[in-house]
Amino acid sequence: MSTNLNRDPAEARMKPSSPPKPSTPPYEYPSPCLTPSATGDQAVPIRARRIFLLSPANIRGIRGSQIMSDGMQSGMAVRLRNQGVPLGEIFSFISGLYFRGKLAYAEKFAEVAGDVRAAYVITASAGLIPCETQVTLERLREICAGEVDPANEEYRGPLDRDSATLSELVGTDCQIVLLGSIATSKYVEPLLECFGEQLFFPAEFIGRGDMSRGGLMLRCASTGVPLTYLPFARAARHGSRPPKLARRLPHACQSLPPARSPNSLLGVNAPRARSGNL
């Protein structure tokens, strides 16, 4: 059975009548990374140590409506109607903080090899799609149609299919990290049934909203410091809201001492600020 995981993302641009390209069998990589086996007498391929599953952006928002319209003339809208745009780029445009943060974080901290991708998007009706996959406007409408609900077979069927394929592809020693809603069942339920103890989530997501998560992940990608991962099978997913992220100063200002007022330099108490209310 053909899935989104065992073909080149560029093939998404091919018309149905085009002859299929030769595909690489799931267990044979062109240039696999090798590591000595436990017995030392042979080498075994490293498939992946950590990959990420990303919840999709909401195409029904303002930015989504801008590129989904047939009449829009922006650069992305024109590309989307013609040659297509990588799915990760589309969703990063629609969700300029949360999804962009998820994608940047996944690209920074994934540990993959061979045909395994760093990040896959969970879609409403097309299972798991690599972020690099080129999609046209017509295809985007197809994969975003329907409800993300474990009881919806149009959502659950393709997701179960691709999750099983991905599980075989990465093996049993790979962390599968969900970057998306952790408190509801819409992603957790089907993924946990397939991946079990291999399914993780960032501990720092607990109690934090989407915008805060996005900012946190962008910061981690910038500093190179990863989050802490907890297993869904054993960890609590609900908790109190954490403190707000501290505001980051521009890099050039981070080493400067705190500013002092002219009055403080003279040893004079500064006058009290007047209220803006009349």
C-alpha positions, 0 to 999 in steps of 0.5 A: 500500500502506498503511503506518504512516507515511502516516496520522495516529497517531490513526487507530490507534484506529479500528475496521477497519469505520470509513471511512478518513480522507483521507490526505495524499499523501507529498510534499504537506504542509499547511504545508511549510517552504520554502528557496530552491533552488540556482538561486534561482528557486523554493522547495523543501520541507524534509522533514527534516534528522534523524530517529531510529529507536528500538529497542523496549522489552522487554514481557516484563519486570516492568513490561511484564507489569504492563500486559499483564495483563488484570486490572491496574487501574493508570491506564496499564493501564486506558487501554491496555484502552480508548482506548489509550496512545501507544506512546512513553509505553508503552515509556517506562514499561516502560523507565524509563531506556533507552527514556525516554532515547531518546525524550527525546533524539529529541524534543530533537534531531530536525529535521523538517517536515510529516508527518515524525515525530521518532521511529519505533519499530522493532517486531517485526511491524509495521514502523516506528510513530511514537511518538505512535501510540495503541495498545490492549492488543490492538494492543500484543500484535500489534506485539510478537509475533514475533522481531526477527531479519533472517531472520524475514519477519514482522519483515523484511517490514513493516520493509522496507516502512516503511523504503522509504516513509520513505526517499522521504518524507525525501529524500536529505539527511536523517540517519536515526539509530539509537538501539538496538543497534549491535553486532548485525545485528538492526536494522543489517542491514535498515536499512543495506540501505535507508538506506545512507550516510544511516544513523548512530549515536551514537559515544558508544554504542560500548562502552556498556551500555543503562543508561549510554546511557539516562542519557547521552541524558537528560543530553544532552536536559537540557543541549541538547548533542547526541551525535556521529553516525557513518555505519554504512557506514564507522565501526567499531561495536566498542570498549572500554568508556568511563568511567562517567558522572560523577554529577550533583549537584542543580542547587542544589549544583553551584555550592557549594564542596566541603564541609570537615570541622570538623577540617580547619577547625581544622587538626586531622587527622580520626580514621580511620574504623573498619571496620564489621566486628566 
